[in-house]
Amino acid sequence: MSLNRFFKKIFYHSFKYIVLILDIINPRLSMKFYNKLLKFVGINIIGIPRYISYKVRFDTFELIEIGDRVVISEKVILLTHDYTFTTALISIGEIPKTDVSFNRRIIIGNNVFIGMGVIVLPGTKIGNNVIIGAGSVVRGTIPENSVYIGNPGKVIGSIQDYAEKCKLKIKSQDFNFHEDSF
């Protein structure tokens, strides 16, 4: 790990708890502070995310891009590296002088919701207007306007169909809306 990366990690982990304290006092202020912290450590934030939990596990900050109006729930892991090459090479008798890995970007489009406990693997690109269900493992290119769930994850439908189902549920039931969050 480079010295610069080491200090960014220390800085990030030292200051992210201020987000938690601010969240108790003023959630909107905490998100503004957190977005600035994430940008400072190297995450490419395009627009204004709606919510990013302070419990998200970021791998290499510089390899992550987050779009506008994104929600990233608690316990999400954004994994940008893969060291399995070392294990594979050793299994065939080729012992490398050092660990062999690859690092790939993660790109999250605009208006994306990522549910709790999702793992996003290296090289993943999530299109605009996507819902990722809780606990999913995400890899590859996730098409725009889709709903993606599972392990292994798969597209189960369009976000437009999901929105229509939501509208029907709203009409038939009593819901509590958090209007201030929109």
C-alpha positions as CSV (number, residue, x, y, z in Angstrom):
1,M,0.0,0.0,0.0
2,S,1.4,3.4,-1.0
3,L,2.0,6.0,1.7
4,N,-0.5,8.3,0.1
5,R,-3.2,5.6,0.1
6,F,-2.4,4.7,3.7
7,F,-2.8,8.3,4.8
8,K,-6.1,8.7,2.9
9,K,-7.4,5.5,4.6
10,I,-6.4,6.8,8.0
11,F,-7.9,10.3,7.3
12,Y,-11.2,8.7,6.0
13,H,-11.6,6.4,8.9
14,S,-10.8,9.1,11.4
15,F,-13.4,11.6,10.0
16,K,-16.2,9.3,8.9
17,Y,-17.5,9.2,12.5
18,I,-18.2,12.9,12.4
19,V,-20.7,11.9,9.8
20,L,-22.5,9.7,12.3
21,I,-22.6,12.5,14.9
22,L,-23.8,15.0,12.3
23,D,-26.4,12.6,11.1
24,I,-28.0,12.7,14.6
25,I,-28.1,16.5,14.6
26,N,-28.8,17.3,10.9
27,P,-28.9,14.5,8.3
28,R,-28.6,16.8,5.3
29,L,-25.6,18.5,6.8
30,S,-24.0,15.1,7.4
31,M,-24.4,14.1,3.8
32,K,-22.8,17.3,2.6
33,F,-19.8,16.7,4.9
34,Y,-19.6,13.1,3.9
35,N,-19.7,13.8,0.2
36,K,-16.8,16.3,0.6
37,L,-14.9,13.7,2.6
38,L,-15.4,11.1,0.0
39,K,-14.3,13.5,-2.8
40,F,-11.2,14.5,-0.7
41,V,-10.0,10.9,-0.4
42,G,-10.4,10.4,-4.1
43,I,-13.8,9.0,-5.0
44,N,-15.1,10.6,-8.2
45,I,-18.6,11.9,-7.3
46,I,-20.6,13.2,-10.1
47,G,-23.6,15.2,-8.9
48,I,-25.0,14.9,-5.4
49,P,-25.7,11.4,-3.9
50,R,-28.9,11.1,-1.9
51,Y,-27.4,8.9,0.8
52,I,-24.2,6.9,1.3
53,S,-24.0,5.0,4.6
54,Y,-20.9,5.6,6.7
55,K,-20.8,1.8,7.0
56,V,-20.0,1.3,3.3
57,R,-16.6,-0.4,2.7
58,F,-14.7,1.4,0.0
59,D,-11.7,-0.4,-1.5
60,T,-9.4,1.8,-3.6
61,F,-11.0,5.3,-3.5
62,E,-9.6,6.5,-6.8
63,L,-11.2,3.6,-8.7
64,I,-14.8,4.3,-7.7
65,E,-17.2,6.7,-9.5
66,I,-20.6,7.5,-8.0
67,G,-23.3,9.3,-10.0
68,D,-26.1,11.8,-9.1
69,R,-29.0,10.8,-6.7
70,V,-27.3,7.5,-5.7
71,V,-28.3,5.6,-2.5
72,I,-25.7,3.2,-1.1
73,S,-27.1,1.4,2.0
74,E,-25.3,0.0,5.0
75,K,-22.7,-2.8,4.8
76,V,-22.2,-2.5,1.0
77,I,-18.7,-3.5,-0.1
78,L,-17.3,-1.8,-3.2
79,L,-14.4,-4.2,-4.1
80,T,-11.9,-2.9,-6.7
81,H,-9.2,-5.5,-6.4
82,D,-8.8,-9.3,-7.0
83,Y,-5.8,-11.3,-5.7
84,T,-7.1,-14.7,-6.8
85,F,-4.4,-14.8,-9.6
86,T,-1.7,-15.5,-7.0
87,T,-3.7,-18.5,-5.6
88,A,-4.4,-19.8,-9.1
89,L,-0.7,-19.5,-10.2
90,I,0.5,-21.3,-7.1
91,S,-2.0,-24.1,-7.7
92,I,-0.2,-24.9,-11.0
93,G,3.2,-24.7,-9.5
94,E,4.1,-21.2,-10.7
95,I,5.0,-19.3,-7.6
96,P,5.1,-15.5,-8.3
97,K,7.8,-13.4,-6.6
98,T,5.0,-11.2,-5.2
99,D,1.2,-11.2,-5.1
100,V,-0.4,-10.8,-8.5
101,S,-3.6,-8.9,-8.7
102,F,-5.7,-6.7,-10.9
103,N,-7.5,-3.5,-10.0
104,R,-10.6,-2.4,-11.9
105,R,-12.9,0.6,-11.7
106,I,-16.5,0.5,-10.3
107,I,-18.8,2.9,-12.0
108,I,-22.2,3.7,-10.5
109,G,-24.6,5.6,-12.7
110,N,-27.3,8.2,-11.8
111,N,-30.4,7.5,-9.8
112,V,-29.2,4.1,-8.5
113,F,-30.3,2.4,-5.3
114,I,-28.0,-0.2,-3.8
115,G,-29.6,-2.2,-1.0
116,M,-28.0,-3.3,2.3
117,G,-25.2,-5.9,2.2
118,V,-24.6,-5.8,-1.5
119,I,-21.1,-6.7,-2.8
120,V,-20.0,-4.9,-6.0
121,L,-17.1,-6.7,-7.7
122,P,-14.1,-5.2,-9.6
123,G,-14.9,-3.9,-13.1
124,T,-18.6,-3.5,-12.5
125,K,-20.5,-0.8,-14.3
126,I,-24.1,0.0,-13.0
127,G,-26.2,1.9,-15.5
128,N,-28.6,4.8,-14.7
129,N,-31.9,4.2,-13.0
130,V,-31.1,0.8,-11.4
131,I,-32.2,-0.9,-8.2
132,I,-29.9,-3.5,-6.7
133,G,-31.6,-5.7,-4.2
134,A,-30.2,-6.3,-0.7
135,G,-27.6,-9.0,-0.4
136,S,-26.9,-9.2,-4.2
137,V,-23.5,-9.9,-5.7
138,V,-23.0,-7.5,-8.6
139,R,-20.5,-8.0,-11.4
140,G,-20.2,-7.0,-15.1
141,T,-22.4,-4.4,-16.8
142,I,-25.8,-3.8,-15.3
143,P,-28.1,-2.3,-17.9
144,E,-29.9,1.0,-17.4
145,N,-33.5,1.0,-16.2
146,S,-33.3,-2.4,-14.6
147,V,-33.9,-4.2,-11.3
148,Y,-31.1,-6.6,-10.3
149,I,-31.1,-9.1,-7.5
150,G,-29.5,-12.3,-6.2
151,N,-26.4,-14.3,-5.8
152,P,-25.4,-14.8,-8.5
153,G,-27.2,-11.6,-9.5
154,K,-29.5,-11.2,-12.5
155,V,-31.8,-8.7,-14.0
156,I,-35.4,-9.5,-13.0
157,G,-37.2,-6.7,-14.8
158,S,-37.4,-3.1,-15.7
159,I,-37.5,-0.3,-13.3
160,Q,-40.5,1.1,-15.1
161,D,-42.5,-2.1,-14.4
162,Y,-41.4,-1.9,-10.8
163,A,-42.5,1.7,-10.5
164,E,-46.0,0.7,-11.8
165,K,-46.2,-2.0,-9.2
166,C,-45.2,0.5,-6.5
167,K,-47.9,2.9,-7.7
168,L,-50.5,0.1,-7.4
169,K,-49.3,-0.8,-3.8
170,I,-49.5,2.9,-2.8
171,K,-53.1,3.1,-4.0
172,S,-54.2,0.0,-2.1
173,Q,-52.4,0.5,1.2
174,D,-51.4,3.1,3.7
175,F,-47.8,4.2,3.4
176,N,-45.6,6.5,5.4
177,F,-43.6,8.8,3.0
178,H,-40.4,10.6,3.9
179,E,-41.2,13.5,1.6
180,D,-38.3,15.6,3.0
181,S,-35.8,13.1,1.4
182,F,-36.8,13.8,-2.2
